[in-house]
Amino acid sequence: MRVSVVRLAGWTIASLAGQIDIFTVPTLRTDLAALVADHGGRPQVIIDLGDVTFCDAHGLGALIGAHQTAIRRGGTVRMVVPKGRVRRLLRIARPTHALEVHETLSDAVAVGPL
């Protein structure tokens, strides 16, 4: 799994690539924790899963954890999840958390930071 980070229009965008599973989740949790802590109180993060080839329940838990941390700090996490396996996982798992899921990065950014 690879993570690249850029800033755009008030957002920190983390683009993930590769597999998110029990073996890569510890590193992912560390990376996401740094992102939601890096904004001094109001993290505005977009996690782009467009190049993720696989995500298991551990990965979903890490993404939900980042979302919950951002909410507690007065911020938000949006996810870019194009159609495919990862989107199906979200549909099947139906997390009860109010995850903001967008099909494209343009859609996620267009709404603007809160």
C-alpha atoms as an extended CHARMM CRD file, in Angstrom:
* protein
*
       114  EXT
         1         1  MET       CA              0.0000000000        0.0000000000        0.0000000000  PROA      1               0.0000000000
         2         2  ARG       CA              1.1840000000        3.4910000000       -0.8730000000  PROA      2               0.0000000000
         3         3  VAL       CA             -0.0500000000        6.8360000000        0.4540000000  PROA      3               0.0000000000
         4         4  SER       CA              0.6200000000       10.1540000000       -1.2380000000  PROA      4               0.0000000000
         5         5  VAL       CA             -0.5580000000       13.4550000000        0.2140000000  PROA      5               0.0000000000
         6         6  VAL       CA             -1.2710000000       16.8020000000       -1.4440000000  PROA      6               0.0000000000
         7         7  ARG       CA             -3.1800000000       19.9160000000       -0.3880000000  PROA      7               0.0000000000
         8         8  LEU       CA             -5.8850000000       21.3420000000       -2.6270000000  PROA      8               0.0000000000
         9         9  ALA       CA             -8.5920000000       23.9630000000       -2.0930000000  PROA      9               0.0000000000
        10        10  GLY       CA             -8.4600000000       23.7440000000        1.7080000000  PROA      10              0.0000000000
        11        11  TRP       CA             -8.3310000000       19.9460000000        1.7620000000  PROA      11              0.0000000000
        12        12  THR       CA             -5.5820000000       17.4890000000        2.5740000000  PROA      12              0.0000000000
        13        13  ILE       CA             -5.9490000000       14.7200000000        0.0090000000  PROA      13              0.0000000000
        14        14  ALA       CA             -4.5150000000       11.3060000000        0.7770000000  PROA      14              0.0000000000
        15        15  SER       CA             -4.4260000000        9.0710000000       -2.2880000000  PROA      15              0.0000000000
        16        16  LEU       CA             -4.1190000000        5.4070000000       -1.3860000000  PROA      16              0.0000000000
        17        17  ALA       CA             -2.9480000000        2.6860000000       -3.7640000000  PROA      17              0.0000000000
        18        18  GLY       CA             -2.6010000000       -1.0660000000       -3.4590000000  PROA      18              0.0000000000
        19        19  GLN       CA             -4.1550000000       -3.4170000000       -0.9320000000  PROA      19              0.0000000000
        20        20  ILE       CA             -5.5610000000       -2.4580000000        2.4530000000  PROA      20              0.0000000000
        21        21  ASP       CA             -5.6350000000       -5.5290000000        4.6600000000  PROA      21              0.0000000000
        22        22  ILE       CA             -4.5850000000       -6.8750000000        8.0400000000  PROA      22              0.0000000000
        23        23  PHE       CA             -0.9180000000       -6.5230000000        7.0450000000  PROA      23              0.0000000000
        24        24  THR       CA             -1.0470000000       -2.9170000000        5.8090000000  PROA      24              0.0000000000
        25        25  VAL       CA             -3.5860000000       -1.4830000000        8.2750000000  PROA      25              0.0000000000
        26        26  PRO       CA             -1.0950000000       -0.6580000000       11.0560000000  PROA      26              0.0000000000
        27        27  THR       CA              0.8190000000        1.6560000000        8.7150000000  PROA      27              0.0000000000
        28        28  LEU       CA             -2.4190000000        3.0690000000        7.3080000000  PROA      28              0.0000000000
        29        29  ARG       CA             -3.7340000000        3.8500000000       10.8080000000  PROA      29              0.0000000000
        30        30  THR       CA             -0.5190000000        5.7150000000       11.5930000000  PROA      30              0.0000000000
        31        31  ASP       CA             -0.6810000000        7.6770000000        8.3320000000  PROA      31              0.0000000000
        32        32  LEU       CA             -4.3660000000        8.5730000000        8.7860000000  PROA      32              0.0000000000
        33        33  ALA       CA             -3.8510000000        9.5640000000       12.4340000000  PROA      33              0.0000000000
        34        34  ALA       CA             -1.1610000000       12.0000000000       11.3290000000  PROA      34              0.0000000000
        35        35  LEU       CA             -3.4760000000       13.4740000000        8.6970000000  PROA      35              0.0000000000
        36        36  VAL       CA             -6.4040000000       14.0870000000       11.0150000000  PROA      36              0.0000000000
        37        37  ALA       CA             -4.0710000000       15.5200000000       13.6720000000  PROA      37              0.0000000000
        38        38  ASP       CA             -2.1630000000       17.7480000000       11.2480000000  PROA      38              0.0000000000
        39        39  HSD       CA             -4.7820000000       20.4850000000       11.0060000000  PROA      39              0.0000000000
        40        40  GLY       CA             -4.7990000000       22.0230000000       14.4580000000  PROA      40              0.0000000000
        41        41  GLY       CA             -8.3660000000       21.1700000000       15.3620000000  PROA      41              0.0000000000
        42        42  ARG       CA            -10.4140000000       21.0530000000       12.1490000000  PROA      42              0.0000000000
        43        43  PRO       CA             -9.0560000000       18.3210000000        9.9180000000  PROA      43              0.0000000000
        44        44  GLN       CA            -10.3910000000       18.5680000000        6.3690000000  PROA      44              0.0000000000
        45        45  VAL       CA             -9.2660000000       15.3340000000        4.7220000000  PROA      45              0.0000000000
        46        46  ILE       CA            -10.2390000000       13.5340000000        1.5420000000  PROA      46              0.0000000000
        47        47  ILE       CA             -9.1640000000        9.9020000000        1.2790000000  PROA      47              0.0000000000
        48        48  ASP       CA             -9.0080000000        8.8480000000       -2.3600000000  PROA      48              0.0000000000
        49        49  LEU       CA             -9.4100000000        5.0950000000       -2.7110000000  PROA      49              0.0000000000
        50        50  GLY       CA             -9.4090000000        5.1580000000       -6.5120000000  PROA      50              0.0000000000
        51        51  ASP       CA             -6.2340000000        3.0770000000       -6.7940000000  PROA      51              0.0000000000
        52        52  VAL       CA             -7.0210000000        0.6570000000       -3.9720000000  PROA      52              0.0000000000
        53        53  THR       CA             -7.2630000000       -2.8590000000       -5.3900000000  PROA      53              0.0000000000
        54        54  PHE       CA             -8.5210000000       -4.5700000000       -2.2290000000  PROA      54              0.0000000000
        55        55  CYS       CA             -9.8780000000       -3.5300000000        1.1640000000  PROA      55              0.0000000000
        56        56  ASP       CA            -10.9320000000       -5.8920000000        3.9400000000  PROA      56              0.0000000000
        57        57  ALA       CA            -12.8290000000       -5.2630000000        7.1770000000  PROA      57              0.0000000000
        58        58  HSD       CA             -9.6160000000       -4.1590000000        8.9130000000  PROA      58              0.0000000000
        59        59  GLY       CA             -9.1440000000       -1.4740000000        6.2970000000  PROA      59              0.0000000000
        60        60  LEU       CA            -12.7430000000       -0.3550000000        6.6020000000  PROA      60              0.0000000000
        61        61  GLY       CA            -12.2220000000       -0.0830000000       10.3640000000  PROA      61              0.0000000000
        62        62  ALA       CA             -9.1600000000        2.1330000000        9.8510000000  PROA      62              0.0000000000
        63        63  LEU       CA            -11.0980000000        4.4300000000        7.4990000000  PROA      63              0.0000000000
        64        64  ILE       CA            -14.0230000000        4.6910000000        9.9140000000  PROA      64              0.0000000000
        65        65  GLY       CA            -11.5910000000        5.3780000000       12.7600000000  PROA      65              0.0000000000
        66        66  ALA       CA            -10.0540000000        8.3020000000       10.8510000000  PROA      66              0.0000000000
        67        67  HSD       CA            -13.5380000000        9.6270000000       10.1460000000  PROA      67              0.0000000000
        68        68  GLN       CA            -14.5190000000        9.4220000000       13.8230000000  PROA      68              0.0000000000
        69        69  THR       CA            -11.3130000000       11.1410000000       14.9440000000  PROA      69              0.0000000000
        70        70  ALA       CA            -11.8520000000       13.9870000000       12.4920000000  PROA      70              0.0000000000
        71        71  ILE       CA            -15.4570000000       14.4360000000       13.6680000000  PROA      71              0.0000000000
        72        72  ARG       CA            -14.3150000000       14.5990000000       17.3130000000  PROA      72              0.0000000000
        73        73  ARG       CA            -11.8710000000       17.3450000000       16.3170000000  PROA      73              0.0000000000
        74        74  GLY       CA            -14.5210000000       19.3720000000       14.5080000000  PROA      74              0.0000000000
        75        75  GLY       CA            -13.4440000000       18.3480000000       11.0200000000  PROA      75              0.0000000000
        76        76  THR       CA            -14.4700000000       15.9510000000        8.3330000000  PROA      76              0.0000000000
        77        77  VAL       CA            -13.2080000000       13.0860000000        6.2250000000  PROA      77              0.0000000000
        78        78  ARG       CA            -14.6080000000       12.5020000000        2.7710000000  PROA      78              0.0000000000
        79        79  MET       CA            -13.8750000000        9.4250000000        0.7440000000  PROA      79              0.0000000000
        80        80  VAL       CA            -13.5200000000        9.0530000000       -2.9810000000  PROA      80              0.0000000000
        81        81  VAL       CA            -14.6590000000        5.5500000000       -3.8560000000  PROA      81              0.0000000000
        82        82  PRO       CA            -15.2390000000        4.8580000000       -7.5450000000  PROA      82              0.0000000000
        83        83  LYS       CA            -17.3940000000        1.9460000000       -8.6280000000  PROA      83              0.0000000000
        84        84  GLY       CA            -15.7240000000       -1.3880000000       -8.0040000000  PROA      84              0.0000000000
        85        85  ARG       CA            -14.7370000000       -3.7440000000       -5.2130000000  PROA      85              0.0000000000
        86        86  VAL       CA            -14.1940000000       -1.1870000000       -2.4710000000  PROA      86              0.0000000000
        87        87  ARG       CA            -17.5140000000        0.5160000000       -3.2240000000  PROA      87              0.0000000000
        88        88  ARG       CA            -19.2120000000       -2.8890000000       -3.0150000000  PROA      88              0.0000000000
        89        89  LEU       CA            -17.5910000000       -3.4600000000        0.3880000000  PROA      89              0.0000000000
        90        90  LEU       CA            -19.0870000000       -0.2080000000        1.6570000000  PROA      90              0.0000000000
        91        91  ARG       CA            -22.4820000000       -1.1020000000        0.2290000000  PROA      91              0.0000000000
        92        92  ILE       CA            -22.4170000000       -4.5890000000        1.7640000000  PROA      92              0.0000000000
        93        93  ALA       CA            -20.9670000000       -3.5490000000        5.1440000000  PROA      93              0.0000000000
        94        94  ARG       CA            -23.2930000000       -0.5510000000        5.4090000000  PROA      94              0.0000000000
        95        95  PRO       CA            -21.3250000000        1.2210000000        8.1040000000  PROA      95              0.0000000000
        96        96  THR       CA            -23.6560000000        3.1580000000       10.3530000000  PROA      96              0.0000000000
        97        97  HSD       CA            -21.2670000000        6.1120000000       10.4320000000  PROA      97              0.0000000000
        98        98  ALA       CA            -22.1290000000        9.1220000000        8.3060000000  PROA      98              0.0000000000
        99        99  LEU       CA            -19.3240000000        8.5830000000        5.8260000000  PROA      99              0.0000000000
       100       100  GLU       CA            -19.2450000000       11.1100000000        2.9980000000  PROA      100             0.0000000000
       101       101  VAL       CA            -18.5840000000        9.0120000000       -0.0950000000  PROA      101             0.0000000000
       102       102  HSD       CA            -18.0520000000       10.5600000000       -3.5250000000  PROA      102             0.0000000000
       103       103  GLU       CA            -17.4300000000        8.8640000000       -6.8460000000  PROA      103             0.0000000000
       104       104  THR       CA            -14.7390000000       11.3100000000       -7.9990000000  PROA      104             0.0000000000
       105       105  LEU       CA            -12.1800000000       13.6010000000       -6.4170000000  PROA      105             0.0000000000
       106       106  SER       CA            -13.7320000000       16.5340000000       -8.2770000000  PROA      106             0.0000000000
       107       107  ASP       CA            -17.0810000000       15.8010000000       -6.5960000000  PROA      107             0.0000000000
       108       108  ALA       CA            -15.4780000000       15.5980000000       -3.1570000000  PROA      108             0.0000000000
       109       109  VAL       CA            -13.5750000000       18.8740000000       -3.5610000000  PROA      109             0.0000000000
       110       110  ALA       CA            -16.4640000000       20.7270000000       -5.2400000000  PROA      110             0.0000000000
       111       111  VAL       CA            -18.5700000000       20.7150000000       -2.0910000000  PROA      111             0.0000000000
       112       112  GLY       CA            -15.8650000000       22.7740000000       -0.3490000000  PROA      112             0.0000000000
       113       113  PRO       CA            -14.4820000000       22.4350000000        3.1880000000  PROA      113             0.0000000000
       114       114  LEU       CA            -16.8710000000       22.8150000000        6.0920000000  PROA      114             0.0000000000
